[in-house]
């Protein structure tokens, strides 16, 4: 049994090495959301929040095998033989400052944080986090997933916050959201953004003004939320020029809109390696969530695991 496990590990390590060589000419972009202290009781089933020890171990792996580059300058510099990786964080959680930023600074790794600008400086939790905290562990995971998907598909983005509050007030299994959860999950403040920007390591991009999925908006509404977001980003330090489609929802007509408003590029949630520097508005990313062990993380970053999942149709 032990020999079999060792053989499988060696085979995977070899596959990762081959994949790194194949992908060396491209840029691997990783998608994180939040990073929480190890001793914080995470909302049940919350994949979006990586534990600090997991994140540190992952940064150590990147430091050994990759060159971590800023998203906006990912294609600059000479090829030193290592594949390039860019780090991104969606939503703009304050735990990016509290937990992830000290680790990034320790390793000297740059990153881009995509802000929901209407949430900056507030203590209003995102609707999906309120559902996760109030219902996680109290209803079946498949039921919680269905509730979230129903809100995404059936509620206009501008009404989703109030609709979630209404559901939680009426739901018999909903628990209270404690103050420590509010502090753990709240958005970044302007002061925290300024300190991260001053380091020279962290740049900020747009994730819309209210985390609206653009495919659920009219073109006029999509333009309005992007313009609102840009207006606020231009009052903050460290704006890096990039946009991130919430939930990966986009349509072809959103690309010229992004260009017209002045964005330099945009990232998706679709997995893959960014292979063409000219293709800056549909940049693929590999998602990293809580619970990925070292082997899973290594195989994800190399591209081996996503490729296997694609072949298997998962």
C-alpha positions as CSV (number, residue, x, y, z in Angstrom):
1,X,0.0,0.0,0.0
2,X,2.8,2.4,1.0
3,X,4.7,1.7,-2.2
4,X,1.6,2.3,-4.2
5,X,1.0,5.7,-2.5
6,X,4.6,6.7,-3.1
7,X,4.5,5.6,-6.7
8,X,1.4,7.7,-7.3
9,X,3.0,10.7,-5.6
10,X,6.1,10.4,-7.7
11,X,4.0,10.0,-10.9
12,X,2.0,13.2,-10.0
13,X,5.2,15.1,-9.2
14,X,6.6,14.1,-12.6
15,X,3.4,15.2,-14.3
16,X,3.5,18.5,-12.5
17,X,7.1,19.1,-13.7
18,X,6.1,18.3,-17.3
19,X,3.1,20.7,-17.0
20,X,5.3,23.5,-15.6
21,X,7.6,23.2,-18.6
22,X,4.7,23.2,-21.0
23,X,3.1,26.2,-19.4
24,X,6.3,28.1,-18.9
25,X,5.5,30.5,-21.8
26,X,2.2,31.4,-20.3
27,X,1.0,33.0,-17.0
28,X,-1.0,31.0,-14.4
29,X,-3.4,33.3,-12.6
30,X,-4.8,32.1,-9.2
31,X,-8.1,33.1,-7.8
32,X,-8.4,33.4,-4.0
33,X,-11.1,35.1,-2.0
34,X,-10.4,35.3,1.7
35,X,-7.8,34.0,4.2
36,X,-8.8,33.4,7.8
37,X,-6.8,32.7,11.0
38,X,-6.5,29.0,11.7
39,X,-8.4,29.3,15.0
40,X,-11.4,31.1,13.6
41,X,-14.5,28.9,13.4
42,X,-15.2,29.2,9.7
43,X,-18.8,29.1,8.5
44,X,-19.7,25.5,7.8
45,X,-18.8,24.5,4.2
46,X,-17.2,27.9,3.3
47,X,-14.9,27.0,0.5
48,X,-14.0,30.7,-0.2
49,X,-12.0,31.2,3.0
50,X,-8.6,29.5,3.0
51,X,-6.9,29.0,6.3
52,X,-3.7,31.0,7.1
53,X,-1.6,27.8,7.4
54,X,-2.8,26.6,4.1
55,X,-2.1,29.9,2.4
56,X,1.4,30.1,3.9
57,X,2.2,26.6,2.7
58,X,0.9,27.4,-0.8
59,X,3.1,30.5,-0.9
60,X,6.1,28.4,0.1
61,X,5.4,26.1,-2.8
62,X,5.1,29.0,-5.3
63,X,8.4,30.4,-4.0
64,X,10.2,27.1,-4.8
65,X,8.8,26.4,-8.3
66,X,7.4,29.6,-9.7
67,X,8.0,33.3,-10.3
68,X,5.2,35.3,-8.7
69,X,4.5,38.4,-10.9
70,X,2.0,41.3,-10.7
71,X,-1.1,40.8,-12.9
72,X,-0.6,44.1,-14.7
73,X,3.0,43.3,-15.6
74,X,2.8,39.6,-15.9
75,X,4.4,39.5,-19.3
76,X,7.3,41.8,-18.5
77,X,10.8,40.7,-17.6
78,X,13.1,38.1,-19.0
79,X,12.3,34.4,-18.9
80,X,14.3,32.9,-15.9
81,X,13.2,29.4,-16.6
82,X,10.4,29.3,-14.0
83,X,6.7,29.5,-14.9
84,X,4.9,32.7,-13.9
85,X,2.1,33.0,-11.5
86,X,-0.1,36.0,-10.6
87,X,-2.2,36.1,-7.4
88,X,-5.7,37.6,-7.3
89,X,-8.3,38.0,-4.6
90,X,-12.0,38.6,-5.3
91,X,-14.4,40.7,-3.2
92,X,-12.1,42.7,-1.1
93,X,-12.3,41.1,2.4
94,X,-10.6,42.8,5.3
95,X,-9.0,39.5,6.1
96,X,-6.9,40.0,2.9
97,X,-5.3,42.8,4.9
98,X,-5.3,41.2,8.3
99,X,-4.1,37.7,7.4
100,X,-3.0,37.4,3.8
101,X,-1.1,40.7,3.5
102,X,1.5,39.9,6.2
103,X,2.2,36.6,4.4
104,X,2.5,38.2,1.0
105,X,4.8,40.8,2.5
106,X,7.0,38.1,4.1
107,X,7.5,36.4,0.7
108,X,7.6,39.7,-1.3
109,X,4.7,38.5,-3.5
110,X,2.6,41.0,-5.4
111,X,-1.2,40.5,-5.7
112,X,-4.3,42.1,-7.1
113,X,-7.4,42.6,-5.0
114,X,-10.7,43.1,-6.8
115,X,-13.0,45.4,-4.7
116,X,-16.7,45.6,-4.5
117,X,-16.5,49.4,-4.2
118,X,-19.9,49.9,-2.7
119,X,-18.9,47.7,0.2
120,X,-15.6,49.5,1.0
121,X,-15.5,50.8,4.5
122,X,-18.8,49.2,5.6
123,X,-19.5,46.3,7.9
124,X,-22.3,44.9,5.7
125,X,-21.5,41.3,4.8
126,X,-22.0,40.1,1.3
127,X,-25.3,38.3,0.8
128,X,-23.7,35.0,0.1
129,X,-21.7,35.2,3.3
130,X,-24.8,36.0,5.4
131,X,-26.5,32.9,4.0
132,X,-23.4,30.8,4.7
133,X,-23.0,32.0,8.2
134,X,-26.7,31.8,9.1
135,X,-27.5,28.5,7.4
136,X,-24.2,26.7,7.1
137,X,-24.4,23.5,9.2
138,X,-28.1,24.1,9.9
139,X,-29.4,23.0,6.5
140,X,-28.1,20.3,4.1
141,X,-25.2,21.6,1.9
142,X,-27.2,20.8,-1.2
143,X,-30.1,22.9,0.1
144,X,-27.9,25.8,0.9
145,X,-26.3,25.6,-2.6
146,X,-29.8,25.5,-4.1
147,X,-30.8,28.6,-2.2
148,X,-27.8,30.5,-3.4
149,X,-28.3,29.5,-7.0
150,X,-31.9,30.4,-6.8
151,X,-31.0,33.9,-5.7
152,X,-28.4,34.3,-8.4
153,X,-30.8,33.1,-11.1
154,X,-34.1,34.4,-10.0
155,X,-33.5,37.7,-8.2
156,X,-32.3,40.9,-9.8
157,X,-28.9,41.9,-8.4
158,X,-30.2,45.2,-7.0
159,X,-32.8,43.4,-4.9
160,X,-30.8,40.5,-3.7
161,X,-29.6,42.0,-0.4
162,X,-33.1,42.7,0.8
163,X,-34.4,39.4,-0.5
164,X,-31.7,37.5,1.5
165,X,-32.5,39.5,4.7
166,X,-36.2,38.7,4.2
167,X,-35.5,35.0,3.8
168,X,-33.2,34.8,6.9
169,X,-35.8,36.6,9.1
170,X,-38.4,34.0,8.1
171,X,-36.2,30.9,7.9
172,X,-36.8,28.6,10.9
173,X,-33.2,27.2,10.9
174,X,-31.3,30.5,10.4
175,X,-28.9,31.4,13.1
176,X,-27.7,34.8,14.3
177,X,-24.6,36.3,12.7
178,X,-22.3,37.1,15.7
179,X,-20.1,40.1,15.9
180,X,-16.9,38.1,15.5
181,X,-18.2,36.8,12.2
182,X,-18.9,40.4,11.0
183,X,-15.3,41.4,11.9
184,X,-13.9,38.3,10.2
185,X,-16.0,38.6,7.0
186,X,-16.3,42.4,6.6
187,X,-15.0,44.3,3.6
188,X,-11.7,46.3,3.5
189,X,-11.6,49.8,4.9
190,X,-10.1,52.8,3.0
191,X,-7.3,52.8,5.6
192,X,-6.4,49.2,5.1
193,X,-6.5,49.6,1.3
194,X,-4.1,52.6,1.6
195,X,-1.6,50.6,3.8
196,X,-1.6,47.7,1.3
197,X,-1.1,50.0,-1.6
198,X,1.7,51.8,0.1
199,X,3.7,48.6,0.3
200,X,4.0,48.5,-3.5
201,X,2.9,44.9,-3.5
202,X,-0.9,45.2,-3.8
203,X,-2.9,46.7,-6.6
204,X,-6.7,47.0,-6.7
205,X,-9.2,46.4,-9.4
206,X,-13.0,46.5,-9.9
207,X,-15.4,43.8,-9.0
208,X,-18.4,46.1,-9.8
209,X,-20.0,48.5,-7.3
210,X,-22.4,46.0,-5.7
211,X,-21.1,42.6,-6.8
212,X,-23.7,42.4,-9.6
213,X,-23.5,39.5,-12.0
214,X,-23.3,41.4,-15.3
215,X,-25.3,38.8,-17.3
216,X,-28.3,39.7,-15.0
217,X,-28.1,43.4,-15.9
218,X,-29.1,45.4,-18.9
219,X,-26.2,47.0,-20.8
220,X,-27.1,50.4,-19.3
221,X,-27.0,48.9,-15.8
222,X,-23.8,47.1,-16.4
223,X,-22.2,50.4,-17.6
224,X,-23.5,52.2,-14.5
225,X,-22.0,49.8,-12.0
226,X,-18.7,49.7,-13.7
227,X,-18.6,53.5,-13.9
228,X,-19.6,53.8,-10.3
229,X,-16.8,51.4,-9.4
230,X,-14.2,53.3,-11.4
231,X,-15.3,56.6,-9.8
232,X,-14.5,55.2,-6.3
233,X,-11.4,53.4,-7.4
234,X,-9.9,56.6,-8.7
235,X,-10.2,58.1,-5.2
236,X,-8.3,55.2,-3.7
237,X,-4.5,54.5,-3.9
238,X,-3.2,51.5,-5.9
239,X,-5.7,51.2,-8.7
240,X,-4.2,48.7,-11.2
241,X,-6.6,48.9,-14.1
242,X,-8.2,45.5,-14.2
243,X,-11.8,44.2,-13.8
244,X,-13.1,41.0,-12.4
245,X,-16.4,39.6,-13.6
246,X,-18.5,38.6,-10.5
247,X,-19.3,34.9,-10.5
248,X,-17.5,34.7,-13.8
249,X,-20.7,36.0,-15.5
250,X,-19.9,37.8,-18.8
251,X,-21.1,38.1,-22.4
252,X,-19.3,39.3,-25.5
253,X,-20.8,42.8,-25.3
254,X,-19.1,43.4,-22.0
255,X,-15.6,43.3,-23.5
256,X,-16.0,46.5,-25.6
257,X,-17.7,48.1,-22.6
258,X,-14.7,47.4,-20.4
259,X,-12.4,48.7,-23.1
260,X,-14.4,51.9,-23.6
261,X,-14.4,52.6,-19.9
262,X,-10.7,52.3,-19.8
263,X,-10.0,49.0,-18.2
264,X,-6.6,47.4,-19.2
265,X,-7.9,43.8,-18.9
266,X,-10.4,41.5,-17.2
267,X,-10.3,38.1,-15.4
268,X,-12.7,35.3,-15.5
269,X,-13.4,32.2,-13.3
270,X,-12.8,29.8,-16.2
271,X,-9.8,27.6,-15.5
272,X,-6.8,27.7,-17.8
273,X,-3.4,29.2,-18.4
274,X,-3.2,32.7,-19.8
275,X,-1.3,32.0,-23.0
276,X,-1.7,35.2,-25.2
277,X,-0.6,38.6,-23.8
278,X,-2.8,40.3,-26.4
279,X,-5.9,38.5,-24.9
280,X,-6.3,40.7,-21.9
281,X,-10.1,40.7,-21.3
282,X,-10.8,37.0,-20.9
283,X,-8.0,36.0,-18.7
284,X,-8.6,32.5,-17.2
285,X,-7.8,31.6,-13.5
286,X,-7.5,28.6,-11.4
287,X,-9.7,28.8,-8.2
288,X,-8.1,28.0,-4.9
289,X,-10.3,27.2,-1.9
290,X,-10.2,25.9,1.6
291,X,-9.1,22.3,2.2
292,X,-6.7,21.9,-0.7
293,X,-3.8,19.7,0.5
294,X,-0.2,20.2,-0.8
295,X,-0.6,17.7,-3.6
296,X,-3.9,19.1,-4.7
297,X,-2.5,22.6,-4.7
298,X,0.6,21.6,-6.6
299,X,-1.5,19.8,-9.2
300,X,-3.9,22.7,-9.6
301,X,-1.2,25.3,-10.1
302,X,0.7,23.2,-12.6
303,X,-2.6,22.7,-14.5
304,X,-2.6,18.9,-14.2
305,X,-5.6,18.6,-11.9
306,X,-7.9,20.9,-13.9
307,X,-6.9,19.0,-17.1
308,X,-7.8,15.7,-15.5
309,X,-11.1,17.1,-14.3
310,X,-11.9,18.5,-17.7
311,X,-11.2,15.1,-19.3
312,X,-13.4,13.4,-16.7
313,X,-16.1,16.0,-17.2
314,X,-16.1,17.2,-13.6
